[in-house]
Amino acid sequence: MNPAPEEEPTDKRSGSDQNHDAPEEPRAGAAGAAAGAPPPTRLYKRRWMIVLLFSSYSLCNSYQWIQYGIINNIFMKFYGVETFTIDWMSMIYMLTYIPLIFPVTWLLDRKGLRVIALAATALNCAGTWIKVASVRPDLFPVTFLGQFCSSLAQVFILGMPAQTASVWFGSEEVSTACSIGVFGNQLGCAIGFLLPPILVPNVDDMDELAHHIRVMFYITAGVATFLFILVVFVFQERPELPPTLAQAAARSTPSEDYSYVASIRRLMRNRPFVLLIISYGLNVGCYYAVGTLLNRVIIHHYPNEEVNAGRIGLTIIISGMVGSLICGIWLDRTKTYKQTTLAVYLMSLVGMVVFTATLDQGLLWVVFITAGSLGFFMTGYLPLGFEFAVELTYPESEGTSSGLLNCSAQVFGIIFTICQGKIIDGYGTRAGNIFLCVFLLIGTIMTGLIKSDLRRQKANRIAKEEAERLMSGQDYGATALLAQTPPASSQA
């Protein structure tokens, strides 16, 4: 079911406005209506509703990623499975993404944001209700099926922040909008660290434990259903007029001229982007491993501290959300994409080293502080990678570039989670964290080698200069005509 089309100004050229959803900033007025003038662009207030709705259903999905892992020991007891099996409840999110991201980004290019949003929320809703039906010790395959459905939804979500920001937001706010989109994913992870240890206490009575798990699953299912209904009736494909000249140029390209396969080939020949794919995968893969194994790491040093393990995870994510928003605003103001990305990457490495050094000091409050500093930079890096990729690859689809980044992150996330888990089992948590530090160092070096070719910024600048030149040419033409017109007295 398609939503009612958004009301538009009656005169798209002159900028007159007769409705409540008025564009905030008319970009091209009546003077631009002449032939050869730049296309009109507008910013609509509805854009904030769209990005917040996306952020909300991304939150609901990412919450489920970690809800099993953060109480790993409790689910092991309830379903009678091994720790590595519960680890797969998080890693399935990574595994399903790898083969499916290419057909999903193709679908995004062909069908647009609304179809992707509907698929994401429908799958997410289905997964939550399957989990509700799985609360019995002999039904682990059913709960795994529910988590699998939720992981399929993630494929339709994870690469969308940059695409949503580009389609709806102006060039001076696109990085902030992308950060808000990523913000929802991070907040969902934060709630996933915080709520499960509170909602599902570690009790011995299996009936009582089943009740607590069922309550947690019902809450998630209710939220997911509400968000699916909102998307059906509220989520809009795109504004009638584009927000930027660069987006207007992208719209003007005939769909038959676009080849998804050719786009992938061009991206893989883009050396700076390939370096970013690998370095982004290393950083975010380390983040996935830390999140998945956090319960095991904290419980190893601080037994029976499941609730505090969740709070430490919450601290990592909350500080990361602050970092994401600050970085997004900073990028919009300075456009220093490479410098900011490199600095945040380096500080992620420093944060990981400090976190590792303080784990075995016996001071839990110190671990909270060092985990927060790690999260500020490691989680704050996520929107930076998306936006830097869009700059390096313009005019290629934002969904395709983001999809390739996330595919790399999922691959490294699975590798790092499995390897770090085995290292922790054999050599302890310090060795496992040092393993991640080595790859963060490699990623920092690779980020420093990326050539900063900001193509989207150049396209917007050139388009603005051309628009100014055309406007100036029209003024000169009018002045010349006036100069050539003889005075009224001479015509008499």
N, C-alpha and C positions, 0 to 999 in steps of 0.2 A: 504494500500500500504506500503510495507516494504522498508526502505531506503537501498541504496547500502551498502554492508558490508564494515566495516572499513578495510582499508588496514593494513596488519600485516607485521612484519619483516619476511623475507624469512626463516630465521633460528631461530625458537623460543627458542632453547636451548642455542645456542652460543651467542645470543643477537645481531647478525649482523642486520643492519637496512638500508633499501634502499628506504624509503618513507618519505613524509613530516610529517606524523602524528606519529613520532617515539615515543616509550616509553621513558619517562624521566629517569626512574630508573630501569634498569634490576635487578631483584632480585635473579635469579637463573641462573648460567652460565653453561658452558659445563661440568664443574666438577661435577655438580649435575645431570648429565644425567644417572649416574649409577643406578642400581637397588637399591631401598630402599632410594634414595635421596629424599629431599622434592620437592614438585611440583613447577614448575616455576611460578613466579608472576611478574607482570609489572604494571607500572603506565603510562597511556596514556594522552597526552595533551588534547584529546577530552573530558576528564572528566570535565574540566572547562566549556566547551560549554554546556554540559548536565546539570550541576547544575545551570548555569545561565539561561538556557531556562526554566527549572523547576521553578526557582525563579520568572521568568517573568510571566508565566501563573498563578502562585500562587498569584502574585501581582494583576493581573487583576481580579481575583475572589474575593480576600479579600477586594478590593476597593468597591465592590458592597454590601458587608455586612453592611457597615455603611453609605452608600450614602443616604439612606432615614432617618435614625435616627438623623443624624447631622443637618438636616433641617426639623425636625419633624413638627414644627408648619406650615411650608410652604406646605408640602404635606397634612397635615390635612385640610388646607384651600382649596387646589386644588381639592382633591378628596372628601371632605366633610365627613371625617371619624374622629373617636375619637383618642386620643393620644395612647391609649393602642393598637389600631389596627395598627398604624404605628410602635409601639414597636415590633409587631410580624413580621415586615419585616426584623428585625435583628434576632429575636428569631427563625424564621423558619430555619435559618442556623444551629442552635443548635438542633432543633427538628428532622430534617431529618437525621442528623448524627447518632443519637442514634440507630435506628433499622437497618440502612443500613451499618454500619461500619463492621459488621460481614460478610455479603456476599461479601463486597468489599475486605476485607483483604483475604478472601478465594480465590477470583478471582486473587488478587495480587500473592498469593502463587502459583496458578496454571498457570497463563498466563504471569506474569511478569510485569515489569515497563512500557513497551511500550504500552500495551493494556490499562493499567490504565491511562497513559498520554493522549492517544487518546480519551478515554471516558470523561476524565475531560475537555479537551479543546472543545470537541464537545458540551457537555452539557452547558458549560459556554458560548460558542458562540450562541447557540440556545436561551438561556435565555436573552442575551443582545438584540437580534433582536425582541423577543416577547415584551420587554419593549418599543422598538421604536414604536411598533404598539399600545401602551397602553396610549398614551398621550392625554387623553380626560377625563373630570371630571367624566363621567359615566362608565369608564373602569377600575376602581380599581381592579376588579377580574382578568383582563388581566395582569396588572402590577404585581399583586401578583403571578400569574402563572410564569411570567418571573423570579421573584425573587426565586420562588420554584425551577426552573430549575438550576439557579445559585447555589442554596444551595445543590442540588444533585451533582453538579460538585465538591463542596467543600469536599464531602465525599471521592472523588478520589484524593484529594490533601493533606489534612491536615496531614495525617500520613506518608507522603512519604519522608520528609527530611532525616530521619535516614536511611531509606532503600536505598535511592539514594546515600548517603554518603558511606555506607558500601559496596555497589556493585561496586563503581567506585574509591574510595579513599583509600590511605594508612593509616596505623594505626597512623602515626604521624600528620595526617591532617584531620582525619575523623570528629573530633569535629568542626573544622573550617568550613569544607564543610557543615555539618549539620546547622551551624549558618547561612551560606549563603543561604541555602534553606529556613530557617525560616525568614531570612532577607527580602525576597521578599514578604512574607505574611504580615510582619510588615509594609513594605513600602507601600503596597497596602492600608492598614488601614490608614496610614498617609495621602496618597493622598485622600482617602475617607473622611477624616476629613477636608482637605484643600479645594479641588476643588468644591464640591457641593455648599457651601455658596457663592463662587465667581461666579460660572456659573449660579446659580439660585437665583437671588436677590429676596427679599421679596416685590414684587410689587402687587398692587391691581387689575390691568388689567389682567383678566384671559387668554385672547389671548396671551398677551405678556409673561405671566408666562408659558403657554403651549409651546411657542417658546423656552424659555430658557431650560425647562425640556427636550424638544426634542433634542436640541443641545447636552446636556449632554449625553443623551442615545445614540445618533449617534456616538459620540466620543468613548464611551465604546465599542459599537458594532464593530467599525472599528479595534480597538486594539485587541479585542478578536478574530476576524476573521483572522487577520494577524498571531497571535500566533498559532492558530489552523493549519494554513498552514505550519508554521515552524515545528511544532511537527510532522506533517505527513511526511515531507521530511528529517528532521534532527535528531529527537530523536531516540536514539539507545537503545536497550534492556539492553546490558551489554558489557563490554570489552571481547575480546576473552580469554585473560588470566586474572585471578583474581588479585586484587591489594594486597592482604594479604594472609598469610598462613591460617588464620582463615576463610577467605572467600573461599579459596580453599577447606578447609575441609567441609564447608557447601555445596559447589557444589558437592562434592563427595558422598553426601548422596543420595541414590536412591529415586526418587520422590514417588515410591510406598511404601517406608518405612515411609513416613511422613503422619501424621494424624492431620488435622486442629483442630478437636474437642479435641484430646488428648493434643495438644499444649495448647489450652485454659485451659484445666484442670490443666496442669502442672503450668501454669502461675498463676492461682488462688490459687494454693497451695504454691506459693512462697511468704512467709510472707513479706520480705522486699519490694517486688514489689507491693503487695497489699497495704501496707502503702504508697508507692509512688503514686499509682493510686488515693487514696483518697486525699493525700496532694496536688498533682498536680491539681486535680479537684477543690479543694478549692481555690487555687491561681488563676488559669486561669479563673474559674467561676467568681471570683471577678473582674478580668480584663474585661471580657465580659459585666458584669453589668455596670461597670464604663463607658465603651465605648458606650453602648447602651443608657444610661441615661445622658450622659454628657451634651447634649444640654439642657435638662430640668434643670439640676443642675446649670449650668452657667447662663441661662436665669432667673432663680429664684433669683439669687443674683445680676445679672447685666443685666437688661432688654434691649432688642433690640441689644444684642451683639452676634448675630448668627455667624458673621464672626470670632469674637474672640473665640467663643466656638469651632469653627473648628480649629483655630490656636492652642488653648490649646490642643485639641486632637492630632494635628500634633506634638506638642512639646512632648507629652507623647510617641508617637510612635518613633520619631526620636531619642530621648534619649534612648529609649528601644533598637533600632537597634544598637546603639553604645555599649550599655551594652551587647547585644547578641554576637557581634563580639569579644568584649574584653573577655567575658566569654569563648567563643569557643577557642580562641587562648590560654587562660590561661589553659584550660583543656588539650589541646594537649601538653602543656609544662610540666604541673605538675601532671596530672592524679588524682588530688584531687577532685573527684566527689562529695562525700558527704559533705566535708567541704565547697566547693564552693556553692553547692546547699543550704545548711543550712544558710550560710552567706547571700546569695542573698534573700532567703525567709524572713529572719529576717528583712532585710532592706526594703523589700516590705511592711511589717507591719509598720515599722517606717515611711516610705514614705506616707502611707495611713493616718496615724495619723496626720502627719504634714499638708498634703493637706487638711484634714477635718478642722483643726484648723485655717487655713488661708482663707477659703472660704468667711467668712462673715466679713472680715476686711475692705472691700471696696477698696482694692488695687489690681487691676487686674494684675499688673506686678509681684506681689508676688505670685499670683496664678499660673502664668506661670512658675515660678521657682520651686515651690513645686510640680506642676504637672510633670515637667521634671524629678525631683528626683524620684517621684513615678514610672514614666514610665521606667527610667533607670533600676530599679530593677525588677518591676513586669513584664514588657515585656521581659527584659533580661533573665528572668527565663525560658522562653519557650524552647530554645534549651537545656538548662541544664537538664530539665526533660526528654527529648527524649534520650539524651546520657546516662544519669544515668540509665534509664530503659533498654537500650541495654546492658549495662554492667551487670546489675543484672539478666538479663534473657538469655544471650547467652547460647546455640546456637539457641534459638527460633527465629522465624522470626521478624526482626525489624519492619515490617509493622504491625504485630499482636500486639506487645507491644505498639507501638505508637498509634495504633487504640484504644486500651483499655484506654490509658491515655486521648486521646481526647474525648472518649465516656464519661468518668467521667467529663471532663471539660464542655461538652455540658449539661449534666444533671444538674450540679451545676450552670452553666450559666443561664439556664432557671429559676431554683428555685430562684437564687439570683436576677435576673432581675425583676421577678414578685414581689418578696417580698420587695426588695428595692423600687420599684416603688410605691407599696402600702404604705410603711412606709413614703416615701417622701410626698405622698398625705395627709397622716393623721397627721404626726408628724414633717415634715420638712427634709431638706437635711442632717443636722448634725446627726439626729437619723438614717437615711438611711446609712450613711457612717460608723457610729459606728457599725451598724449591720455587715457590711463587715469586719471591724477590728477584731471583735470577732472571725470570722471564719479564718482569716489570722493568728491569734494567735494559734488557734487549729492546723492549718496546720504546723506552725513552730515547735510546740511540736512534732507532728507526724514525721516530717522530721528528728528531732533529734533522734528518736527511730529506724530509718532505719539502719540495719546492712549493712556495705559497703562490699559487696562481688563482686569484680570486675572480673567477669568470662571471659569477652572478653580479658581483659588485661592478665589474667593468660594463656588463650589459646594461645595468640600470643607469650608470653614469653616461654611457654613450647615448642611450635613449633620451635621457633628460637634455643632454647637450643638443641632440638633433631636434628635440621639441622646441628648445629655446631658439635654435637657428631658424626653424620654420616660422615661429611666431615673429621673430625679428624681421625675416624676409617679407612676411605679410604686411608688417607695419611700414617697411621701406617702400613696398609696392604702392600702398595707399598714399603715402607722402609724395611719391613720384607722380602719381596721377593728379594730385592736387596742384603740384607745381606746373604740370603741363596744361592745365585748364586755364584759358585766357580769362582776364578779369571781365566782369559783367559789362563794364563800360565799353570795352573793345568789341564786344559782341553786338552791341546795340546798332 
